[in-house]
Structures are given as C-alpha cells and as structure tokens.
C-alpha cells in the first residue's frame, strides 16, 4: 500500500509516528519512547511496518521489533428487528403489539486513544417496509485527524524572536528520504577550518610535502589565512566544551557554491550557525551597521541577513518532520576589546570564551529531536540544494 501517510506527533510527553490511510484514518503508530508499534487492524500489520521502514528510515530499531497485535473487536450479536403487523391482520389474543426485542449493547475493545462507536444496522424483512420511526441510522465514522491538537505555547528562548520559534509538533510534515550515511558522506570527522587547511596545504599530500621540505620550521608565515585558521581552531575548541552538556557540533559544513558554514552547533536550545572573524590585537566596536577597528574609519558591517543560518534551516527542515529554527552567532577571536551596541533578533556577537553562555539554553528540541537534526546535518547528501 504505497498511499499510506506517516505523520509525526508530539504532545504531553508522547513522541509518535502515525500511519494513516489516504482518507486520514489512523491504522497504527510507532512510539519512539517505548520502542513499540501498535497496529489497530491486524490486516494492516505488514503495511504499517513497511510504511515506517520506507518513509522514516531513521527508525531501524522500531521497525525491526515484533509489532504487538492490535486489539480485536468482538463482533456484536445481530439485533432482533421489530416486525410491524400487516394491514388488516391482528394477532388473536394479543391486546397490543409486543415491544421490540433489543439485545444488550455490544462490547468493543479498542486501542488507547482511538474512539470507536458501534453502529447498529437493522436488517430489513423482505416484503415489509419498516416505519420511519423504527429506522435507526448508523452514526457516521469519525476519522482520526492527521494533525494533533494545537500544543501549548512555548516561550521563546533568550535571543530568539517569537516569530521564529514554532513548536516542533505544530505542523507535522512528510520529510524527504535521506540516503544512508557512509564514511564518504559523514561530516562528523571534518576539522575546524577544513577549507583553509586545504588552501594552505595542511591537509592530504600538501602537509606531507611541507614536512618533507622543512617548511613548517621556517619563520612565521605572514599569510592572514593562517591567523583565520587559528581563530577557527579556537572556536572549535570552545564549542567542544558544550558537547558535555548534550550539544552536538559539526565543523566546516560544505555548501554547493564552494563556501562553508564554519561551525554548526545543535542542542536543546536550538541550532546555531557559527562564523569566525579573526582580528588579532584589535579593539572592535559594532554600532549602527558599521564596524569600528581601533581608531580607523567605520566600515559597513551587516549582521542581519547572513546566508549561513537561512541555508542551514532550509536543508535541515527538508529531512525533519518538525521546524528547525537556526540562529546566527558571530565570534571575534584575537581581539583586545569587543563592544556591540545592538544586534538584530536571532543574531549573537561574542568572543570565543563567551560561547559558554549557550550551554544552559533549552526548550527548543527534545533529546530525540537533537539526535535527528544532528543525523541529518552530518550527512553530506543533505546539503546539495542548501
């Protein structure tokens, strides 16, 4: 059954993936927390597990387990219809018609969270038309909705505009299928400043050549790219400290146009696209869209509209069944002083040692969602269209 729909639903501590028929009727679900699959109708057992394995490949443990059989409804005994007397005929010795015989209400066992109302159908008797007052219409079936009830409002984390924070469970979507991760597509092994390393010949065969020729023992290289690489390393070291508190970090995420996102920080407080600006020995001040270096003339310096956060959000949401807001963090390294008059919403400016203020941020993602975002972000195949 290729038309089954899989939707994500999180509310009141539950984290489920519902499998629905094309008309919206739920036939089963997978519970991420307990690791079980519930099938509402036994004949859909294989269809439910196949749909979860095909459309949500990040659940191999759930799909591989034996799905508990869905509860079976006991068939209701057929009701005894009331047969009205034909015209012109009257039963001798009977003062009035016998009252209709009605059986007890049928008992139906249903799975939790599913409302099933039994419908009573009265079988017609050939040649006898039942009066309108005796016809009991069967109630209409109420399909289980695809979208869960609207969740309670979640306050926006510090520094995040309320308009940018959308609860992850508010709009379930069908994520695209991401190819399986391989050593060639895993970005988790990339080091900070990978692009700069390649340009400077400090990776692959270039590094071996430099060691063989003794280039590493020469006088200090004045190439500004070396200072920029040192700044990337400092920022990478500071971000690594956050991994002890439930955060995940990737370095040098490559983009199709040849640029890269310096660092991508993923955790309970959201996703942050981190970029580095190395200004050794400088006193920096940012005010009114201008950058002031020491006593020099101000230079135009826009903090808002940086493409890293926007492109990261588009790439991650394509493969996640929830919204993934991404903020911008600009880190100045090597400076003697940093003053920031104001920053746009969703943008942070700090020095490398101030990155620790991100550690206590929470309320955006659950631990399961953090791992899902990280699994998508580390796959190089998720970024070709970013």
VOGU-3710 file (C-alpha; in Angstrom, 3 decimals, decimal comma):
1> xxxxxxxxxx> 0,000/0,000/0,000  2,030/2,891/-1,344  -0,519/5,584/-0,407  -0,116/5,307/3,361  0,882/8,532/5,094  3,301/8,762/8,025  2,966/11,833/10,234  4,869/12,883/13,360  3,033/13,839/16,563  4,493/15,040/19,857
11> xxxxxxxxxx> 2,358/16,151/22,795  2,062/15,595/26,567  5,275/13,572/26,671  4,360/11,349/23,712  6,522/11,153/20,599  4,755/9,089/17,943  4,694/8,431/14,220  1,152/7,747/12,981  0,438/5,673/9,860  -2,785/6,823/8,154
21> xxxxxxxxxx> -4,850/5,664/5,214  -5,297/8,122/2,294  -8,593/9,301/3,825  -6,862/10,215/7,109  -7,885/7,167/9,173  -5,108/6,018/11,512  -4,253/2,310/11,290  -1,294/2,242/13,646  1,559/4,146/15,200  5,147/3,809/16,415
31> xxxxxxxxxx> 6,074/5,160/19,848  9,648/6,482/19,903  9,838/6,491/23,698  8,767/2,895/24,400  10,066/1,462/21,117  6,819/-0,298/20,208  4,489/-0,371/17,233  0,708/-0,510/17,709  -1,452/-1,816/14,863  -5,170/-1,014/15,077
41> xxxxxxxxxx> -6,266/-3,561/12,447  -4,449/-6,925/12,142  -4,709/-6,974/8,356  -2,634/-3,787/8,183  0,262/-5,169/10,262  2,678/-5,566/7,348  1,527/-2,330/5,712  2,213/-0,317/8,907  5,713/-1,700/9,428  6,565/-1,325/5,734
51> xxxxxxxxxx> 5,383/2,307/5,703  7,503/3,152/8,742  10,561/1,446/7,265  10,084/3,071/3,839  9,220/6,652/4,783  11,088/7,036/8,097  14,419/5,238/7,687  15,760/6,623/10,977  13,737/4,049/12,965  15,515/0,736/12,293
61> xxxxxxxxxx> 15,079/-0,406/15,904  11,344/0,142/15,892  10,733/-1,486/12,538  12,871/-4,480/13,399  10,871/-5,395/16,519  7,788/-7,544/16,615  4,734/-5,317/16,427  2,128/-6,104/19,087  -1,074/-7,257/17,508  -3,787/-4,662/17,602
71> xxxxxxxxxx> -6,803/-5,408/19,827  -9,577/-7,222/18,042  -13,161/-6,103/18,360  -15,633/-8,832/19,348  -18,456/-8,995/16,809  -21,747/-7,652/18,113  -24,707/-10,107/18,115  -27,203/-9,305/15,367  -30,131/-7,306/16,788  -33,658/-8,727/16,520
81> xxxxxxxxxx> -35,669/-6,428/14,260  -39,152/-5,358/15,141  -41,704/-6,554/12,555  -44,823/-4,382/12,448  -48,179/-6,188/11,673  -49,532/-6,009/8,156  -52,664/-4,038/7,459  -55,913/-5,857/8,033  -54,355/-8,515/10,232  -54,418/-8,717/14,001
91> xxxxxxxxxx> -52,976/-11,397/16,191  -55,758/-13,135/18,128  -55,461/-12,912/21,902  -52,979/-10,096/21,817  -54,185/-6,787/23,163  -51,224/-4,939/21,728  -48,027/-5,479/19,854  -45,128/-6,998/21,674  -42,378/-4,476/22,472  -39,319/-4,703/20,259
101> xxxxxxxxxx> -36,594/-7,013/21,481  -33,276/-5,267/21,831  -30,082/-7,040/22,733  -27,505/-5,654/25,131  -25,115/-3,028/23,813  -22,149/-4,734/22,127  -18,799/-4,569/23,892  -15,937/-3,316/21,775  -12,269/-3,402/22,826  -10,276/-0,656/21,215
111> xxxxxxxxxx> -6,695/0,509/21,316  -5,866/3,541/23,513  -6,507/6,987/22,060  -8,998/5,611/19,443  -12,727/6,389/19,701  -14,866/3,734/18,008  -18,697/3,987/18,144  -20,503/0,750/17,170  -23,158/1,204/14,513  -26,428/-0,815/14,830
121> xxxxxxxxxx> -27,876/-1,835/11,493  -31,435/-3,285/11,460  -31,830/-5,950/8,791  -34,868/-5,319/6,551  -37,536/-8,015/6,246  -38,483/-8,929/2,663  -41,872/-7,576/1,653  -42,286/-5,465/4,773  -41,399/-1,788/4,889  -40,148/-0,623/8,257
131> xxxxxxxxxx> -41,782/2,564/9,588  -39,624/5,654/9,584  -39,776/5,781/13,375  -38,172/2,341/13,586  -35,194/3,087/11,324  -32,057/3,865/13,342  -29,443/5,490/11,103  -25,864/4,323/11,663  -23,616/7,082/13,015  -21,065/8,451/10,606
141> xxxxxxxxxx> -17,475/7,303/11,102  -15,246/9,987/12,554  -11,723/9,629/11,111  -8,747/10,168/13,341  -7,220/13,530/12,333  -3,704/13,673/10,913  -2,799/16,756/12,911  -2,643/16,629/16,684  -4,419/19,290/18,804  -2,638/22,612/18,938
151> xxxxxxxxxx> 0,110/22,442/21,598  0,508/24,896/24,384  2,562/27,965/23,573  6,259/27,602/24,393  8,124/30,770/25,423  10,870/31,790/23,026  14,422/31,122/24,250  16,614/34,060/25,071  17,719/35,903/21,965  15,209/34,174/19,655
161> xxxxxxxxxx> 12,331/36,253/18,217  8,905/34,798/18,991  8,042/34,793/15,287  10,972/32,453/14,565  10,116/29,847/17,202  7,447/27,393/16,067  6,787/24,367/18,300  8,273/21,291/16,647  4,994/19,367/16,941  2,720/22,062/15,480
171> xxxxxxxxxx> 2,838/21,185/11,763  3,676/17,561/11,035  5,196/17,181/7,598  6,378/14,314/5,478  10,190/14,586/5,405  12,229/13,691/2,361  14,158/10,423/2,452  17,859/10,930/3,107  20,363/8,407/1,680  22,112/6,202/4,205
181> xxxxxxxxxx> 25,202/7,653/5,861  28,548/6,340/4,608  32,153/7,152/5,590  32,434/9,266/2,435  29,345/11,367/3,291  29,867/11,683/7,069  30,817/15,257/8,001  31,406/14,434/11,677  35,119/13,852/11,011  35,756/17,288/9,441
191> xxxxxxxxxx> 38,069/19,545/11,405  37,666/23,282/12,023  38,821/25,400/9,100  38,948/22,485/6,640  38,750/24,823/3,635  41,594/26,980/4,951  43,677/23,888/5,623  43,290/22,805/2,012  44,218/26,260/0,727  47,322/26,355/2,913
201> xxxxxxxxxx> 48,355/22,801/2,030  47,953/21,497/5,568  45,826/18,517/4,556  46,454/15,465/2,393  49,646/15,338/0,354  50,259/19,075/0,820  51,030/18,572/4,502  53,479/15,745/3,730  55,297/17,930/1,239  55,597/20,773/3,758
211> xxxxxxxxxx> 57,009/18,434/6,407  59,434/16,852/3,940  60,799/20,219/2,795  61,031/21,631/6,295  58,546/24,380/5,524  56,948/24,017/8,929  60,223/25,102/10,571  60,520/28,338/8,640  59,877/31,767/10,067  56,319/32,727/10,962
221> xxxxxxxxxx> 54,146/32,911/7,853  52,510/36,323/7,363  49,634/34,851/5,381  46,430/36,180/7,024  44,749/32,860/6,326  46,911/31,297/8,990  45,501/33,701/11,561  41,992/32,912/10,373  42,710/29,186/10,741  43,963/29,765/14,279
231> xxxxxxxxxx> 40,685/31,536/15,063  38,655/28,607/13,685  40,607/26,228/15,901  39,940/28,334/18,985  36,219/28,472/18,298  36,139/24,731/17,603  37,832/24,035/20,953  35,314/26,188/22,839  32,346/24,528/21,111  33,714/21,107/22,008
241> xxxxxxxxxx> 33,227/22,000/25,690  29,464/22,204/25,106  29,250/18,583/23,979  29,471/17,523/27,621  26,082/19,171/28,176  24,060/17,460/25,445  25,117/19,598/22,478  26,391/18,346/19,111  28,831/20,211/16,872  29,976/19,951/13,257
251> xxxxxxxxxx> 32,819/21,897/11,647  33,340/23,224/8,125  29,980/22,182/6,665  30,485/22,466/2,874  27,913/24,233/0,704  27,328/23,749/-3,059  28,737/27,154/-4,001  32,162/26,323/-2,547  31,683/28,183/0,744  31,127/26,559/4,100
261> xxxxxxxxxx> 29,399/27,075/7,427  32,261/27,419/9,889  30,567/25,527/12,724  27,075/24,139/13,320  26,005/23,815/16,954  22,946/21,617/17,648  21,371/21,129/21,060  18,309/21,523/23,276  18,438/25,285/22,806  18,235/25,111/19,001
271> xxxxxxxxxx> 20,656/25,248/16,078  23,355/27,920/15,712  25,363/28,691/12,580  28,678/29,936/13,987  31,119/32,024/11,931  34,507/33,392/12,995  36,088/36,816/12,407  39,757/36,906/13,397  41,034/40,397/14,348  44,305/39,917/16,235
281> xxxxxxxxxx> 45,172/42,687/18,713  42,289/44,926/17,615  39,678/46,799/19,609  36,335/46,195/17,887  33,089/48,094/18,147  29,891/47,352/16,192  27,187/50,006/16,036  24,545/51,094/13,507  25,607/48,587/10,862  29,256/49,645/10,922
291> xxxxxxxxxx> 32,460/48,034/12,165  34,973/50,220/14,019  38,520/48,831/14,293  40,633/50,763/16,795  40,538/54,402/15,656  40,057/53,660/11,977  37,195/54,767/9,789  33,952/52,775/10,201  33,324/50,044/7,666  29,874/48,767/6,606
301> xxxxxxxxxx> 29,177/45,577/8,542  25,743/43,981/8,360  24,879/41,405/10,984  21,418/40,558/9,687  20,689/38,512/6,577  23,721/36,215/6,811  23,112/33,268/4,476  24,502/30,517/6,739  21,506/30,324/9,078  18,963/30,624/6,276
311> xxxxxxxxxx> 20,536/27,883/4,168  21,027/25,590/7,162  17,362/25,850/8,102  16,225/25,002/4,565  18,493/21,951/4,396  17,576/20,567/7,828  13,816/21,066/7,574  13,745/19,157/4,278  14,563/15,950/6,183  12,978/16,605/9,598
321> xxxxxxxxxx> 9,301/16,264/10,448  9,422/19,450/12,550  10,557/23,062/12,286  14,283/23,756/12,749  14,941/27,431/13,558  18,597/28,430/13,109  20,268/31,453/14,701  23,494/33,227/13,774  26,487/33,512/16,096  29,429/35,729/15,090
331> xxxxxxxxxx> 32,585/35,111/17,128  35,505/37,575/17,172  38,847/35,989/18,003  42,158/37,618/18,923  40,556/40,972/19,831  41,602/43,006/22,877  38,129/44,502/23,344  34,667/43,969/21,870  31,718/46,337/22,143  28,374/45,672/20,489
341> xxxxxxxxxx> 25,769/48,446/20,643  22,872/46,274/19,426  22,178/43,156/17,376  19,202/42,073/15,267  16,851/39,381/16,559  18,312/35,898/16,183  21,923/37,158/15,981  24,563/36,908/18,713  28,028/38,537/18,742  30,645/37,436/21,251
351> xxxxxxxxxx> 34,265/36,431/21,867  35,286/32,772/21,852  35,277/32,407/25,637  31,720/33,757/25,783  30,314/30,812/23,815  29,707/29,048/27,135  26,583/31,214/27,639  24,835/28,931/25,126  25,214/25,891/27,407  22,064/26,298/29,573
361> xxxxxxxxxx> 19,706/27,123/26,674  16,794/24,655/26,421  13,164/24,441/25,335  13,532/24,167/21,555  14,325/20,473/20,923  13,877/17,232/22,829  16,875/14,878/23,074  15,348/12,718/20,321  14,963/15,745/18,042  18,550/16,850/18,752
371> xxxxxxxxxx> 19,818/13,483/17,521  17,569/13,617/14,452  18,830/17,086/13,447  22,426/16,003/14,034  21,990/12,850/11,940  20,666/14,954/9,057  23,287/17,694/9,371  26,246/15,307/9,373  25,130/13,706/6,077  26,759/15,485/3,131
381> xxxxxx> 23,824/14,424/0,931  21,541/16,775/2,875  23,388/19,888/1,658  23,484/19,820/-2,194  20,447/22,117/-2,505  21,176/24,308/0,510
//
